[in-house]
Amino acid sequence: MNKRPLYFDYAATTPVDERVIKIMVECLGFDGNFGNPASSSHAFGQQARQSVEQARRQVAELVGATPEQIVWTSGATESNNLALKGVAQARGSACGHLITSQIEHKAILDTARQLQDSGVAVTYLVPDADGLITAQAVSDAMREDTFLVSLMLVNNELGTVNDIPAIGQVVRERNALFHVDAAQGAGKVAIDLAQWPVDLMSFSAHKLYGPKGIGALYVGPRAHQRLLAQIHGGGHEGGLRSGTLATHQIAAMGAAFALAAASFHEEKALIVRLRERLLEQLLSIPGVRLNGSLTRRIPHTLSLTFSEGEFNSAALLASMAFSATSACNSASNAPSHVLLALGHDARTASRTIRLSLGRFTTEQDIDQAVQLIKSACASAPAFWQ
Ligand SMILES: *Cc1c(COP(=O)(O)O)cnc(C)c1O
């Protein structure tokens, strides 16, 4: 049997933690917690409801929210759609102004385009050279009719961290709502929604050792009356998102978020050590450049551009899983919109890789990856020119 490639693509998705799998499986069979959480009249439903509510507390706890502020969705894509379309439609007027950035995830960019088609004016902020959106840039873009600002906490390609509290201050002064896509930030950056001036925040389980197909939207007090449901039928989740609650997915997301809270500092210290080991060795390759701020970043995600010549990433991918841009852009094979926004051209973008580390990365993985990357450089004849 072929050896499995090394996994350096935690930013695309993570394996489900074994402890989470155990909890998930317990919600499926006849001997388990399989009831419909909406069947409040009998024990099966009540037990399922308890699991759902415990998970809601666990998710809320990691991010400093209260359980009632957490709405279950099918993932961060749906959370982003609900936030943007829900706020736009609740205004009852097709016009108005939305601010976002050029380096958001496609789940924001495609949704913003959709709103543009229905008459909303959209500003796509350009990141600074560090890959960050500053509070000043947001302040400068605010208009009288700006009703929503949507920016990410952590960029999925660069690993850079926006100053969300500072930006939120600016947004609040102008009385607009502030949505934050935190799919890459939850469990990696300390989030405190009790203090942060943020009205809506999107989460995903599968970026944090939970299963795919489940996520949540935080809906704060300022947003609650200014958000229209996008999925109707049954009035689940306070009418904001109908559909039978997926107990196994939800319990698993709760467990994954609780694990992230419990191991937050320890895990961060581990990833920082691994990142130092990786970066130190890779930056010794002539001409390698790290994209995005050196200081405002999570240690998990690195975007590296190699110098002139062919970087033999096809050969490398056989022994090591990483992202040539981001998983989402890889699907469309276009140069990364994030790198283009940072001033790369298609050629340097094509010599860029994203390496992302996680809970199961070892020192051996790091050292093997360095060897593989160095030989991928060496096997590309033009590379050293
Ligand atoms: C992965 C990701 C999403 C999409 O999340 P899903 O749960 O897969 O729909 C949205 N935004 C960012 C920043 C992401 O990294």
The ligand as a MOL file (V3000), in Angstrom:
LIG
                    3D

  0  0  0     0  0            999 V3000
M  V30 BEGIN CTAB
M  V30 COUNTS 15 15 0 0 0
M  V30 BEGIN ATOM
M  V30 1 C -14.0910 27.2130 5.0140 0
M  V30 2 C -14.5180 28.6210 5.0500 0
M  V30 3 C -15.8330 28.9890 4.7680 0
M  V30 4 C -16.8790 27.9870 4.3580 0
M  V30 5 O -17.2370 27.1650 5.4270 0
M  V30 6 P -18.1380 25.8630 5.1530 0
M  V30 7 O -18.4990 25.4160 6.5370 0
M  V30 8 O -17.2440 24.8970 4.4490 0
M  V30 9 O -19.2960 26.2710 4.3490 0
M  V30 10 C -16.1660 30.3160 4.8450 0
M  V30 11 N -15.2500 31.2430 5.1690 0
M  V30 12 C -13.9820 30.9360 5.4360 0
M  V30 13 C -13.0190 32.0120 5.7960 0
M  V30 14 C -13.5600 29.6110 5.3770 0
M  V30 15 O -12.2960 29.3200 5.6180 0
M  V30 END ATOM
M  V30 BEGIN BOND
M  V30 1 1 1 2
M  V30 2 1 2 3
M  V30 3 2 2 14
M  V30 4 1 3 4
M  V30 5 2 3 10
M  V30 6 1 4 5
M  V30 7 1 5 6
M  V30 8 2 6 7
M  V30 9 1 6 8
M  V30 10 1 6 9
M  V30 11 1 10 11
M  V30 12 2 11 12
M  V30 13 1 12 13
M  V30 14 1 12 14
M  V30 15 1 14 15
M  V30 END BOND
M  V30 END CTAB
M  END
